[in-house]
Amino acid sequence: MKLKFLSLLFFAVLNGFVLSAQNQSFITKLPIVYIDTDGQDIVNDPRINAKMQIAWNENGDENSTSDPPTHFDGNIAIEIRGSSSQMFPKKSYGFELKDETWEDMDFPLIGMPAEEDWILYAPYSDKSLIRNVLTFTLAAQYSEVYVPRCRFVELFLNNEYDGVYVLMEKIKRDSVRVDIAKLKKDDIEGEELTGGYIVKIDKSTGSGGDGWHSQFKNSNNSETFYQYEYPKYSKIKPEQKEYIADYINRFESAVYYSLTGEEDGFQNYMNSESFYDFVIMNELTKNVDGYRLSTFLYKDKNDKLTAGPLWDFNLSFGNADYYKGWETTGLQVFADLGDDYWQVPFWWQYLVNNAFFSNPMKCRWETLRETILSDEHILAVADSLVDLIQPAANRNFHRWPILGEYVWPNYFVGDTYDSEIDWIKKWIVERTRSLDVIFPGTCGEEPDKPPVEFSYSISPNPFTTKTILQITSEDNLFYHFHLYSINGQLIKAIQFKTVKGENSIELNTTKLSSGVFIYRLQKGTSEVYSGKIIKL
């Protein structure tokens, strides 16, 4: 009896060791990251000091848990990151590399350009594990806008295996990331004030901070909230705040009023192709957070507004059971979001409805569908990512046994990893075929120029020395302008010719005494307009 008990105990211990070894010892195609917090819990804020090591064979050979961590062995400061994702047991982390004295340090992790700020993203509700990386891989192949680089890794946290993660670049101003001018604290006027800026549209949780609200209303009467991403709200100067807010307000105004002229059109405020590509990727993936959350815009010195970089596509490719995110039909830019405060900014919808934007965007879509966004290429990239992580995916779901279980906000729940991959691939093909039919715009069609309607204004009014007569003319016309005293005495008479579009005529009244005056503006030989102006 005693011998039988000892035998059972031996096999139980042996079996437990084997299970542990299967979980802790393996060979993988992925780099292996080890983080040791010396018993400290990683919290949302502040960062805690820790050690990080990485085993990675740069020559392409497989990596083993028995390999020495020769790629990186040093200090980091780490914290939990994310917004709604913080509710999941598998946490995402943000960290900074530190040298021996705990000062910031740049390093080229896993073949990516040297930097100090990094993210370990934890795919959890995305049971394919590939949605973000698939999106970034495709976008990087066709977009001129910077796309964050990323690498799959396997993570050990305090000697416990924690699954498949994505080591990725954090969005920040840098010569190897968002390559825009460094805005210094004394850049508060002239050309130096024009850039660079990074602006974020997002909830104020997570990394959110100070910002401003749009002057225009969205579909449910909400106002888009713009956050200062760079410079940070704690460092940006009042003049810089005013400049970027005013620039985006002028952009919004031009879109709102459907201005398309050479001087006043919305195209003058935006690098259009970046906006085409932003719409294309958010619609291809049907990202339920698209446009309204985790959306970045940036502006370099003496440049226009650029849409991007892309960020946060874990709720894309059908991985959402709300706002019809699982359907392969419909445009997400026009999705009915009900009373959700975080609406799609109105200007995305206005742009997509404007032929001056949608027609060239449709050409861009059709061109990409022949190459990088063809079904064959998208599925080939997806297959290559799955092939890379397949054995690691099995270990991930041994650590996090959620296959076959609903995790918010899953629409499809597969019992196996293969079923998750089969579903997303089928979804992609159905989605692209749908977009071929419903994608807005007509490639090659020149939109009709909207008719120019006559309008005029005199500003400032009241004035001190000079004021400007601004006329929007529907044709080349002669105008007569007469200025009278309040008693009807003619004081000034000028004649001028306008061109079609915007015109500005300076009214020099420096010799006038203060008072109230009557003006009479005659357009051509017929229509007459009159009013009062006041000199202070």
Secondary structure, 3 states (H helix, E strand, C coil): CHHHHHHHHHHHHHHHHHHHHHHHCCEECCCEEEEECCCCCCCCCCCEEEEEEEECCCCCCCEECCCCCCCEEEEEEEEEECCHHHHCCCCEEEEEEECCCCCECCECHHHCCCECEEEEECCCCCCCCCHHHHHHHHHHHHCCCCCCCEEEEEEEECCEEEEEEEEEECCCECCCCECCCCCCCCCCCHHHHHCCEEEEECCCCCCCCCEEECCCCCCCCCCCEEEEEECCCCCCCHHHHHHHHHHHHHHHHHHHCCCCCCCCCHHHHECHHHHHHHHHHHHHCCCCCCCCCCEEEEECCCCCEEECCCCCCCCCCCCCCCCCCCCCCCCHHHCCCCCCCCCCCHHHHHHHCCHHHHHHHHHHHHHHHCCCCCHHHHHHHHHHHHHHHHHHHHHHHHHCCCCCCCCCCCCCCCCCHHHHHHHHHHHHHHHHHHHHHHCCCCCCCCCCCCCCCCEEEEECCCECCEEEEEEEECCCEEEEEEEEECCCCEEEEEEEEECCEEEEEEEECCCCCCEEEEEEEEECCCCEEEEEEEEC
